C-alpha cells in the first residue's frame, strides 16, 4: 500500500515537472510583469486620446487586466494543442453582454490582447516595439486630428400638434441651416403631439439658440431640442 502511494505521488510530481519544464519562474515573472507594464502604457495612451463623454475607469483597468490574463493563458497553453483546445472549450461558456460604445474601444481591446499574447509566448522585444509603434501611431493620429470631417451635423427634435403641417417649419430651417433632412416622425403622448426628427447643418456663424427660438415660435411653444456634435461624442 505504501509503495503504491509513493508511486502515485512520484507520478504526480513527474507530471508537474513536465508541465513546468517549458518555462522557469523567471520566465513567468518577466512575462507577467512586462505584460502589466506595456498594457499600462496602452491604458495611458487610451486615456490621453479619449474625447468622448463616457470615459470608463473600469474599462481602462480591464485593458491592463486583460493583457496580463492573456499572457498567463499563453504561458499555460504553450505549444500544447490539447491544452489549447481545452481552453477554447472552457472559455466558450463565458458570455459577455456589455456593449462597447465605440469601435475604437474594440481596437484597444485587441491591442492589449495582442501584447499579452506576445509577452506570454516570450516575444518580449516584439511586444515592446509593437507597443511603442502602435501607441505612437495612435498619438499622432489624435494630435493631427486625422480623418476628421469638417462638416458638423446636428439633430433637431421638434414636437408639434398633430394638426400642424411640418412645412411651417421650413422658413426657420431655410434661415438658419444649409441642409435639412427629415429622419422620422412619431406620434407621442397618446397622439396629442407629433415628434419630428431632423438632421440639419447650421449655417456658418449661426447660433443654435436662434434656430431653437424660431422653431418654437412656429410650434406654438412646444418643446424643441437640438443636439449639436452628436457625431463626435458618444452618448
Helices and strands as residue ranges (DSSP letters): H 2-20, H 25-49, H 57-77, H 81-91, H 103-120, H 124-143, E 154-161, G 166-169, H 170-176, E 177-188, G 189-191, E 193-202, H 208-218, E 224-228
